[in-house]
């Protein structure tokens, strides 16, 4: 199932539900009511970065009865099956990216906002050899930004 089918603006939630259920089944997850509702909130708006707290707030605003713990569990389940990409900007801030393609990120410290870095504008060269018995699974580059004072 192509995830871009879920990102078309103007499509009603009820029309997306079969697609969302199919996406979850294809990923090996049972399409529970809460997973379907959270997936709809996550993927219907197109590519984006969101924290568990931000998704929980959206769920509450959309009258989706779900606990913050369930949101965290669901986001981690979606990440494990490849529907999301986890972006840890430091030890206390984690965002979830609906774009799972290889790319890097800007983190705007003033706004706690994560933005995609165009892949063509950053090259990672001379990758270190991993220790014996290990393999590199992914390289994450986070470029931290701060607004210039008096600019």
URNORQUI-V334840 format. One record per residue. RES is the residue in three letters. PSI is psi in whole degrees, 0 to 359 (999 if undefined). NEAR is the number of other ideal C-beta (glycine too) atoms within 12 Angstrom. Layout:
BEGIN
((RES	PSI	NEAR) (RES	PSI	NEAR))
END
This chain:
BEGIN
((UNK	130	20) (UNK	129	12) (UNK	338	29) (UNK	342	18) (UNK	334	19) (UNK	352	32) (UNK	10	24) (UNK	121	17) (UNK	150	11) (UNK	352	10) (UNK	133	21) (UNK	151	13) (UNK	317	21) (UNK	331	12) (UNK	332	15) (UNK	338	29) (UNK	312	23) (UNK	323	20) (UNK	319	29) (UNK	315	37) (UNK	317	23) (UNK	319	20) (UNK	314	34) (UNK	316	34) (UNK	316	20) (UNK	329	19) (UNK	356	25) (UNK	16	15) (UNK	141	28) (UNK	130	15) (UNK	75	26) (UNK	163	19) (UNK	316	20) (UNK	318	29) (UNK	317	34) (UNK	315	33) (UNK	317	32) (UNK	322	43) (UNK	320	45) (UNK	315	34) (UNK	320	35) (UNK	311	45) (UNK	344	40) (UNK	339	33) (UNK	3	23) (UNK	188	20) (UNK	133	24) (UNK	168	26) (UNK	132	36) (UNK	146	35) (UNK	165	28) (UNK	319	31) (UNK	320	21) (UNK	318	27) (UNK	322	39) (UNK	317	29) (UNK	317	17) (UNK	318	24) (UNK	314	31) (UNK	318	19) (UNK	332	12) (UNK	14	19) (UNK	41	11) (UNK	108	26) (UNK	101	14) (UNK	141	30) (UNK	161	17) (UNK	323	19) (UNK	320	14) (UNK	321	23) (UNK	312	33) (UNK	312	22) (UNK	317	22) (UNK	316	38) (UNK	319	39) (UNK	323	21) (UNK	316	27) (UNK	323	37) (UNK	315	27) (UNK	326	17) (UNK	4	22) (UNK	12	21) (UNK	336	33) (UNK	163	34) (UNK	129	34) (UNK	134	29) (UNK	104	34) (UNK	112	21) (UNK	339	29) (UNK	188	14) (UNK	342	6) (UNK	349	10) (UNK	120	26) (UNK	135	29) (UNK	160	36) (UNK	130	39) (UNK	128	37) (UNK	347	36) (UNK	107	30) (UNK	2	23) (UNK	158	16) (UNK	123	18) (UNK	170	29) (UNK	178	28) (UNK	150	32) (UNK	145	26) (UNK	115	28) (UNK	102	20) (UNK	322	17) (UNK	329	14) (UNK	358	16) (UNK	50	22) (UNK	139	24) (UNK	133	37) (UNK	150	25) (UNK	140	30) (UNK	127	25) (UNK	130	15) (UNK	326	15) (UNK	348	9) (UNK	5	13) (UNK	129	19) (UNK	134	13) (UNK	120	17) (UNK	162	8) (UNK	62	7) (UNK	134	12) (UNK	152	10) (UNK	128	9) (UNK	158	11) (UNK	158	8) (UNK	136	6) (UNK	5	5) (UNK	158	9) (UNK	151	10) (UNK	126	12) (UNK	331	9) (UNK	149	20) (UNK	123	18) (UNK	125	24) (UNK	125	23) (UNK	117	27) (UNK	117	21) (UNK	134	22) (UNK	149	19) (UNK	140	15) (UNK	141	12) (UNK	128	7) (UNK	140	6) (UNK	31	4) (UNK	999	6))
END
